[in-house]
Amino acid sequence: MAGDRLRRILAELAGGESSWPATRLCAVGPQITGANGVGVMLMSGDIPSGSLCSSDDVSQLIEDLQYTLGEGPCVDAYRSDQFVTEPDLADPQTRRWFAFTPPALQAGVRAVFGFPLRVGTVRLGALNLYRDQPGELSTDQHADALVLADLTARWVLDTQAGAPSGVVAEQLEAGAEFHFAVHNAAGIVSVQEGISVTEALIRLRAFAYSHDRLLADVAQDVIARKLRLG
Amino acid sequence: MTREADVVRSLVEMADTLVDDYDVVDLLTGLADRCVSLLDVSAAGVMLASPSGGLGLVASSSEAMRLLELFELQAEEGPCLDAFRHGERVGQENLQAGAGPWPQFSAAAVRAGFQSAVALPLRLRDVTLGALNLLGATRSPIAEADLIVARAFADLAALSIVQHRASTEAQRLNEQLSGALTSRIVIEQAKGVISERAGVDLAEAFTRLRTHARKTNQRLTDVARAAVDGTLDPRAWAPASP
């Protein structure tokens, strides 16, 4: 039974090819799991480092919110190394994600599920599923998502194995969002304000938080010299 | 406590190592010791193949066993070597000096007080990782029940080793990815710094970073780090001389 599930999912992923790009993981994710959207968040140390792929704008937003706010289903799934479920963000069983929830609901997200991404004991991030209707995942959908998470984690490491030393694998970067613009902006702000880049990142994040904006958007304004953090 | 209960307890203890971080040598030393205490054998030894393919002694239940196994490797003949090469159990109920499949090994074994030998490969599916050697002080064949237990221990040990290697490799790759991403992030931050200092866009800032790295024969990541730390030579972001 387990073998059948894996074979079926691999067949959908591969679509006849022997390898697949990261974007495919997210593109077929919804049809495999029955979710409206799928996103993969990568974590470095204890903080989000970006998304490997997102199946749609809403999934990308879910990731952007978590990157900006440092809270959400993927963050929790990664940190606790457990499946995280919120079948109804509008009426949650657990009171959490106070900053993440309102903008997510506004974007049409009703249910979110986070699956840790790991290979053995090595933890990489989390797979996120969202639905625009409340409700839990079915047993089959849950099992399929587990397989997808497992395949995705292995894919990340296998792909990086093929990269020259010290460089992020090309296929990992394609379709990924590592928020380099945020780091460009931090460099700019560090010079403008005469502070360290670390301090600049903190200020950017604080500004985004207090103005209810995504870090990525604030960064773009800084780069375009439309915004100067005083 | 019955032998069965002891065996089950031993298997559980060994299985515990699958979830924790553990030392392969400790695992295999434990395996050798368990074989001696639970089976009707006098000594046990474990060999593992190195990346180059040659066998090396990893654990033995006694000093006498250790010396005998080293002898086996030196003489290039013996039960462990055969079990490893063929991926199958081999055995000799009645070791005779100078005779049988391992004439020299048998002579050394008999001198050390052993009269019988059985070796099992350490296998996981179609990969043979090494071998487990069991030596007896009497000429009686090893009991089938004992072989089943030895097989179970050997299989669990093989699984543990494969898992441990995979885990170590995964760890290495994850660190490599983290490191590569961090280097890239420093470069992006440096682009911002240079962009502001020189009053140019990010693309031009990157060009100046690269040019300076090339001219001063430095790595791009080192130049970027200096830019971010504020220790970069200002000429680095000056426009190219006409």
HADDOCK unambig.tbl for C-alpha pairs under 7 A between the chains (distance, minus, plus):
assign (segid A and resid 44 and name CA) (segid B and resid 178 and name CA) 6.31 0.50 0.50
assign (segid A and resid 119 and name CA) (segid B and resid 170 and name CA) 6.75 0.50 0.50
assign (segid A and resid 120 and name CA) (segid B and resid 167 and name CA) 6.00 0.50 0.50
assign (segid A and resid 121 and name CA) (segid B and resid 167 and name CA) 6.88 0.50 0.50
assign (segid A and resid 122 and name CA) (segid B and resid 170 and name CA) 6.52 0.50 0.50
assign (segid A and resid 122 and name CA) (segid B and resid 171 and name CA) 5.91 0.50 0.50
assign (segid A and resid 157 and name CA) (segid B and resid 170 and name CA) 6.81 0.50 0.50
assign (segid A and resid 157 and name CA) (segid B and resid 173 and name CA) 6.00 0.50 0.50
assign (segid A and resid 157 and name CA) (segid B and resid 174 and name CA) 6.69 0.50 0.50
assign (segid A and resid 160 and name CA) (segid B and resid 173 and name CA) 6.78 0.50 0.50
assign (segid A and resid 160 and name CA) (segid B and resid 177 and name CA) 6.55 0.50 0.50
assign (segid A and resid 161 and name CA) (segid B and resid 173 and name CA) 6.40 0.50 0.50
assign (segid A and resid 166 and name CA) (segid B and resid 176 and name CA) 6.80 0.50 0.50
assign (segid A and resid 166 and name CA) (segid B and resid 179 and name CA) 6.73 0.50 0.50
assign (segid A and resid 166 and name CA) (segid B and resid 180 and name CA) 4.66 0.50 0.50
assign (segid A and resid 167 and name CA) (segid B and resid 180 and name CA) 4.88 0.50 0.50
assign (segid A and resid 168 and name CA) (segid B and resid 177 and name CA) 6.19 0.50 0.50
assign (segid A and resid 168 and name CA) (segid B and resid 180 and name CA) 5.36 0.50 0.50
assign (segid A and resid 168 and name CA) (segid B and resid 181 and name CA) 6.20 0.50 0.50
assign (segid A and resid 180 and name CA) (segid B and resid 185 and name CA) 6.67 0.50 0.50
assign (segid A and resid 180 and name CA) (segid B and resid 188 and name CA) 6.09 0.50 0.50
assign (segid A and resid 183 and name CA) (segid B and resid 185 and name CA) 6.54 0.50 0.50
assign (segid A and resid 183 and name CA) (segid B and resid 188 and name CA) 5.70 0.50 0.50
assign (segid A and resid 183 and name CA) (segid B and resid 189 and name CA) 4.81 0.50 0.50
assign (segid A and resid 184 and name CA) (segid B and resid 188 and name CA) 5.23 0.50 0.50
assign (segid A and resid 184 and name CA) (segid B and resid 189 and name CA) 4.78 0.50 0.50
assign (segid A and resid 184 and name CA) (segid B and resid 191 and name CA) 6.08 0.50 0.50
assign (segid A and resid 184 and name CA) (segid B and resid 192 and name CA) 4.24 0.50 0.50
assign (segid A and resid 185 and name CA) (segid B and resid 192 and name CA) 5.94 0.50 0.50
assign (segid A and resid 186 and name CA) (segid B and resid 189 and name CA) 6.28 0.50 0.50
assign (segid A and resid 186 and name CA) (segid B and resid 192 and name CA) 6.86 0.50 0.50
assign (segid A and resid 187 and name CA) (segid B and resid 189 and name CA) 4.54 0.50 0.50
assign (segid A and resid 187 and name CA) (segid B and resid 190 and name CA) 6.03 0.50 0.50
assign (segid A and resid 187 and name CA) (segid B and resid 191 and name CA) 6.97 0.50 0.50
assign (segid A and resid 187 and name CA) (segid B and resid 192 and name CA) 4.10 0.50 0.50
assign (segid A and resid 187 and name CA) (segid B and resid 193 and name CA) 4.33 0.50 0.50
assign (segid A and resid 188 and name CA) (segid B and resid 192 and name CA) 4.56 0.50 0.50
assign (segid A and resid 188 and name CA) (segid B and resid 193 and name CA) 5.04 0.50 0.50
assign (segid A and resid 188 and name CA) (segid B and resid 195 and name CA) 6.95 0.50 0.50
assign (segid A and resid 188 and name CA) (segid B and resid 196 and name CA) 5.42 0.50 0.50
assign (segid A and resid 191 and name CA) (segid B and resid 193 and name CA) 6.11 0.50 0.50
assign (segid A and resid 191 and name CA) (segid B and resid 196 and name CA) 6.59 0.50 0.50
assign (segid A and resid 197 and name CA) (segid B and resid 228 and name CA) 6.94 0.50 0.50
